[in-house]
Amino acid sequence: MNYQPILEQIYRDIEPWRNAGRVANYIPELAKIPGERFGMAVVTLDGEVFSVGDAQQRFSIQSISKLFACTLAFQLLGDALWQRVGREPSGTAFNSLVQLETERGVPRNPFINAGALVVTDVLCRRFVRAETALVQFVRRLSGVSDIDYDARVAESELRHAERNRAMAHFIASFGNLNMPPDAVVDAYCRECAIEMNCIELARAGHRRAYRRSQFGETALRAVADLRHLRRGGRFCLSRRPAGEKRRRRRHRRRAAARNGRLRLVAGARCERQLARRHLVP
């Protein structure tokens, strides 16, 4: 299918709103990005690339890096990762500390800042420089060898990372960080400052890229199944594989059948007990 006309139509449709809103200003370096930039890219299963607008203009990927970091951490720990970070929606802002105290330092999911810090801690414990390991991982996924993080953006983030530092120290107080909190925050800010363009991101997210990376279908499937984890269920990565859907439906039907039989048995016992009470003189 030729997606180019679709992308061009979307580009024309949003033209009146390209200068609306404002860019992020909580990090000074990000506030310098021209607000009118807009680009899109699609990479098909056959490897065809369609793009429009500023799709070849690199930018710091910020929270998109959380997906790649989580994939790499899952490859290292497997299901043990979910003992340190959950897989549920947070219902709060991405940088909130509210739930950490009641849930004893275990973040709800890896796509809020608290969860991303725990994931980065996993990488920091395994690699000498976690941000370098993540950059190399993204290079392999996208097939682009000169991807790196923007030192200016990273430095700007580090100078304004008070909330993330507070979050990291708070998580560490519950024993859910193994490395020094400040080192984890430093690595996290550099991960967010990784620069890529839309086409490189589309290639990195391509299913075949994961297979080529030798990081396995299991890691992809486990991370891609983390759906509805941002506020209000707005963040959805992938649909559940059809085979897994069928297995879950069978499981639910069997469970319902078992519950139905148990209810019938319980009902029969109650009737017998009632009958005995009425028969006893």
N, C-alpha and C positions, 0 to 999 in steps of 0.2 A: 504494500500500500504506500502511496505517495503522500507523506505527511506535510510536505512543504507548503501546499496551498492552505492547509489548516493553520499552520503556524503563522503564515503571513496574514491570514484573516484575523487571528487573535491579536497580532501585532497592530493591525489597523484599528481594531475595535477598542483597544486600550489606549490609543494615542491621546485622547482628550484628558486622560487621568495620569499621564506619565509624570507630570510635575506635581501631582497632588501628594499630600502627606509630607513626611520628613524622614530623613535618614536617621539612624541610631546616633545619638549624641552622648550617651553615657561613657563612650570611649572616644576621646578627642580625635584620634587618628581616623576612626570610622566616620566622624562628622564631616570630614573633608571629601568624602566620596560624592561625586555628582549625582543628584537625586533622579535625573532623567534617564540614567542608564537602565536598559532593560534587554534581556536576552533569553532565549529558550533553545533547547536542543533535545532531540529525540534520537536514540540509538535503538534500532530494531533488533529482533532476535537474529536476523540475518547479518547484522553488523552494519547496515546502512545508517548514515548519519544525515539528519535534517536539522537545520538551525536557522535562526533569524535574529536580527538586531545585534546586540553586543555580546553574542554567544562566545566570541573568542577573547573577550576582555576578562582577564583574571581578577579575582577578588578574594578576600579572606573568607573562607567557608564557614567560620564561626561554629554554630551548633551542628552543622552537617558533619563535622568531624566526629561527633559523638557516635554516629553509626559505625564508622570505620574503626574507631577505638574499641567499641563494644564487640565487633566481629573479631578483632585481633585478641581481645581478652578472653572471649569465649573459646577461641581456638586453644588458648593456653590452659584454661581451667575447666572447660566443659561445664556441666551442670553445677559444679561447685560454685560457679560465679553467682548463681541465684541465691546462695546462702548469705551473700554480702549485699546484694542489691535486688530489689523486687521487680515484678513485672506487672504492676498495676498502675492505673491512672493516679495522678497526684491530686488533681482538683484544686491545686494552688499554683501560684506563679512559678515560673521556671527557676527562679533564684530564691525561693522561699526557704526559711529555716523552720517553719512552724511545726512540721510533722516529725522532725528529727528527734525531738525530745521524747515525744510520746511513743515513738517507734524505735527508740534506743539506738539511734545512729545508723539505721538501715534505710537508705533512701527507697522511695516507691518504685523507681525505674531508672534505667541508665541514661535517659534523655532529658532529665532535669539536671541542673548543675551539680546538686549533691551526688546524684548517681554517677555522673560523668567523672567526678573527683574520685570516687571509689574505683571506677574502671581504670582511671589513669594511675591510681595507686598500684593496681595489678601490673600495669605495664612498667611502672617505675621499679618495682621489685624484681622484674624479670630482665629488663634491659638497662644498660648503663645510662642511655639517654632515651627516655620513652618517646619524646617528640621525634627524634631521628628514626626510631623504629617505625613509628606511624607514617612518617613521610615515605620511607622505603616501601612500606606496605601499599600505600596509595599509588606510588609510582608503578608497582607491579600490576595493580588492578587496572590502572588507566593506560598502561603502556607508554607513559610519558616520563622521561628520565630526569627532566629539569624542574619538576615540581618541588617546591620548598616552602618554608614559612617566611612571612614578611617580618623582618626583625623590628621594623618601626611599629607595626601594629602590635606585635608581641610586647614590646617595651611599653607602649601606651596602655595596653591591658594590664600589665603588671603594676603600673603606677596607680591604677584605679581598681585594684582587686580586693579591696577591704572586705566586701561581703563574702567573696569566695574564700578568702583566708579565714574569716570567722567560721564559715561553714566547715572548712577542712579541719580546723582545730576542734570544733564541736563534735564532728564525726570521730576524730581521733580520741576524744575523751571517752567514747563508748567502746574503744578498742577495734574500730572497723577500718583503721588505716594502719598499714605496716611501715610505711615510709614517713619521713618528716613532713608534716603538713605543708610547710612553705615550699619544699621541693616538689610536692605534688601539684601545688597551685602554679608554680613556675612552668612545669611541663604542660599543664592543662592550657595555660594562656598561649603557649607556643603552638600547641595542637590546633587551637581555634584560629590562629593566624596563618595556617596553611593556605596558600594561594592556588586556586584552580579556576578554570573557566567552565562554562556550562557544558561544553562538549566533553571536556575531561571528566567532569562529574558524571555525565551520562554514561561514559565508557566505564568508569569505575563502578558504577552501580549495575552494570550489565551482568546478567546471570552467567554468561560464559566467562566473563572476567574473573568471577569467583572460582570457577572451575579451573581456569588456567593458573590461578594463584597457588594451587596445591593446598589451599586452606579448607577444601572439602565442602561437600554439599550439606553435611550435618551442621556446620557452623552457619552457613547461609540460611538454612531452613529455620534454625533456632532463633536467629536474630531477626529474620524477616517476619517471624510470627509474633513479634512484640508489637502489637497493634493498640491503637487508642490509648497511648501512654501520655500524651500531652493533655492539657486542660480540655475538658469537654469532649474528649475522644477525637480531637481534630487531627492527631498524628497517626497515620495509617501507612504502614510500609508495604504490606503485601497481603494477598489473600491466602487463606490456608490451602495447602495442596488438596486436590480432589480426593485422593486416596485416603488422606487423613480425615477428611470430612465424612467419608463413608464409614470409616472405622468408628468415629465418634457417634454417628447416628446409630450404628448397630449396638454400641455400648449402651446408649441411652434407651433403646428399645428393650434390651435385655434387662437393664436395671428396672425399667417400668414394669416389665412382666414379673420380675421377682417381687417387686413391691406390691403388685396386684395380688399375687398368690399369698403373700404374707398377710395382706389385709383380709383376704377371704378366710384364711386359717384363723386369724384373730377374731373375725366376726363369728365364725362357727363356734369357737371356744366360749365367747361371751354368751351366745345363745344357749349352749349346753349348761353353762353355770346358772343362767337365769331359770332354765327349765328345772334344774335340780332344786333351786330355792323354792320354786312354787310347788314342787312335788313333795318336798320334805314336810311332814305334818308338824 
